């Protein structure tokens, strides 16, 4: 589907979708919200720090627009424009007075908190204004063509009481952050929470924002991802202290920038690359039993012990994670990262949590995917669902999340064809959101 005719047809179809979507939205919301009007989305908690505003509002807008079937590129562009305009205004009217106990606490840099509900209300009206303006004329930047991806995602709670995984599929990375250079970017991530979902959700909302705003994103994307992990951990620990949260999350994220793959990870969530039917190992997960991790923890005064599995200080089965405020610094928030040039021989990436990789080895992935593609005559849309089912059948009781990102049309994988990196244009069949639909895609165990 890389022919010029297909691309032109796709562009024309996309251009026709935009006015139809905007017309329908403005028919349903003919005027900005009044202070008495109910919000069309749920406010993100009660209070936000200044640095949390962009991520949380982007999550609201992308989820809302996607629920109304907005073209993903348009949703990202509208969200970016509305947030940019809101952040240029004076947000002091939303400032919340600190509680007494917060005033009494000594902090190096006191955090200014903003009223989340008031911000959510004001932001919807800002988004409405942008939609109203764009109904007359959509900027060319919102219509810039982007590489399209086939991404298969499936997540289940399984036998656990709660679903604590979150994931992110963001092919519209450049549109969401207003990046106008010549490098196509797509971001994909899986976060595996423990002790509650707060840390995983937080990482799914803020990691890519922190990466996008890193000053060296264009020159050192791998470093930007590492720093985004560190900054997200730092931000969540502040929130955890304010709100008395104890959860944590492992995570693995990938940023495909042009013809280079960049990855970063904390803990035991993993990503593998399959190239010409062979698994390429990209990373080494952080586990307490790793000799270097054990040595690091012991040097800090902690310990690693074998119980039902290897655990840090007799509690956590991971040695690095975002959050886990009471296990810092033994459970580190410093990520590892790597990069790899793409040659055009790549088949797909697979990102998953330990609920999958604990029961399915890297080498088994290729045969499972190939078997599915044969049965489905080259359709890869439901491959993640089959992989999750396989892990469950093998005895995994954990939450399971699997994401498969195809570099080439799955039909080519059966035919043994090859195609250059960046040339493939496959139908988008993924949730092009920061993370707004991760809960909707989560399915309880049957």
Steps between C-alpha positions, in 0.01 A plus 500: 500500500791730437387624161443868438140438395418329831661779698314770305168319547570469870582871527178597318296274728665652806435852372131417455474357851614818674209737419246222560642433845518867596146566375361213707691599813384860483142390439516299824675785683364817334652731762772497766409345834342721761628469860188295580541259208617145572847417373514256206799334667610413850732748669848351564482493879463808717832680451785511248847642518597739221719236334219244503255721311604422142502122538170483686317733261640317198368177649154655538486642150640199317264266681199726437575559132575134436174396666331713236700329222718796416772426244806436717712762326229763549449403865871544573519833315189642670632389838837664441347828388252518789765422761745749350241776513394415856857495629553849362227633730532589866417188700524672838120506529514121542753509784393296801587595854717233666362296784639567847715187503644597163590844636676341795715270285842627405564471129798605295268652237135536609260372234225728372184294457222587257132408519457204265125540446528868415784429258303220335202732450712784361690260276184362342397852407845563356469182295153613386643832384770323296244267341278796415790684339621195309149434371561799275859417404710204614872587521725316258710374791203292615480339157867411463521133399660260745618144484222261590540190714329170559503445875328210676432548873331280754489519881317298766465515876522122507447348848633802687258710700592822316639598164821692567656499150482799270624548145557779251473493121585838352581503127396868497789603727607793280146637466433479874809705580507730198830363367545621144841362403543236230534203740196275536456385860283235662495406868385173658520392865382245755488566875448225758379640830516345845348604831228689313456652156598860583866477395427313176229746403726793587783365285261436210385863518829683561795298363458601136431862597829515691682336209348737243607809694854383567734749329705219343212299356615563143873451564497231770162323507632213714625745760166681487316175578732423792453847642123475447495189720702679769283812487174302502621307804591826673160651420310194617693484827389859570140401429538184709622709792212747466233235460655218705533257208717191522472346153771452241536392139750343267499619143644465154465764229606528138541807284534437128660814359554483126699183437630463855342304785557635851396309813514559874384286790466461874438159657384184325261622230671421172516570127641269233561556131430233239700533180459260209338251734782514758484654849742786562560558871493871577520518879566326830210536749573628850448219748624478861695180430715666233848517648552868423158591641560294814838669550347847452225433755738355757740793458212729601435293814212293368480129432365251248340181630342193345144444617242384246728694263793737537390817678651835602501539878260207520221687320519598131587257221642780282819697554412813301168680467322832497351569843534259796570796724586288805751286308709781354795501433525120502235484227658743256324738265800518263415339168724322253476581130622388160460587133519308172499605138216351296601339172164409346533133590303540824170315538351631827556608858332327792460683832358314800496482876636214711156338505581401142876451502499290818331219306592567134865508398638743242568220254143370519353833393588465133331162455190617687469813286567311179239237587243772564575677171464174308161431660384858442632513141742779574282714725693615807231704669417235762844350551543662845172345614625153406834556674323606819277193482806279460665649809185448701468140385857440613408597854565874528280645776638853473360794303610449139562772242643433154563752222625403154622781273545387140769658285365323191167376374448163674416343164857567393628306800324192366626561150857564614504840332729788595437871497702802603452661838265794479340386174215299645159663524261262674155569627487657844317265731623611837383737770695815412481640849733588777325242719138601521357172375733262679230426757235451232720248321553308823282192514421306818575132516227273376 
